Amino acid sequence: MAAMTPTDPLPATIPRLLLDAGARRGGKVAIEDGPVALGYAALAESMLEAARAFMAAGIGPGDRVAIWAPNIWEW
């Protein structure tokens, strides 16, 4: 995938931005937390896994949720 230029528009949503970063940067490190180094593609897949879990729990478009999580790589 081609590198972005300063004039390229950014994806319109945070999920799209993360999917784009996963496609463009793949295994490059996105998050480091102690011994864990998570690549952009793995981070994007984790986001999709969380989205699937929210949908399975009945959360849909327009619903509001609050998420509390510590500042560690698992979240």
Contacts in CASP RR format, 6 or more apart in sequence:
PFRMAT RR
TARGET T0000
AUTHOR 0000-0000-0000
METHOD contacts of the structure
MODEL  1
MAAMTPTDPLPATIPRLLLDAGARRGGKVAIEDGPVALGYAALAESMLEA
ARAFMAAGIGPGDRVAIWAPNIWEW
1 23 0 8 1.000
1 24 0 8 1.000
3 24 0 8 1.000
4 24 0 8 1.000
10 17 0 8 1.000
11 17 0 8 1.000
11 19 0 8 1.000
11 20 0 8 1.000
15 47 0 8 1.000
15 51 0 8 1.000
18 40 0 8 1.000
18 43 0 8 1.000
18 44 0 8 1.000
18 47 0 8 1.000
19 44 0 8 1.000
19 47 0 8 1.000
21 30 0 8 1.000
21 40 0 8 1.000
21 43 0 8 1.000
21 44 0 8 1.000
22 39 0 8 1.000
22 40 0 8 1.000
22 41 0 8 1.000
22 43 0 8 1.000
22 44 0 8 1.000
23 41 0 8 1.000
23 44 0 8 1.000
24 40 0 8 1.000
25 39 0 8 1.000
25 40 0 8 1.000
25 41 0 8 1.000
26 39 0 8 1.000
26 40 0 8 1.000
26 41 0 8 1.000
27 39 0 8 1.000
27 40 0 8 1.000
27 41 0 8 1.000
27 42 0 8 1.000
28 39 0 8 1.000
28 40 0 8 1.000
29 37 0 8 1.000
29 38 0 8 1.000
29 39 0 8 1.000
30 38 0 8 1.000
30 39 0 8 1.000
30 40 0 8 1.000
30 42 0 8 1.000
30 43 0 8 1.000
31 37 0 8 1.000
31 38 0 8 1.000
31 39 0 8 1.000
31 43 0 8 1.000
31 73 0 8 1.000
32 38 0 8 1.000
33 72 0 8 1.000
33 73 0 8 1.000
36 73 0 8 1.000
38 46 0 8 1.000
38 73 0 8 1.000
54 60 0 8 1.000
54 65 0 8 1.000
59 65 0 8 1.000
69 75 0 8 1.000
END
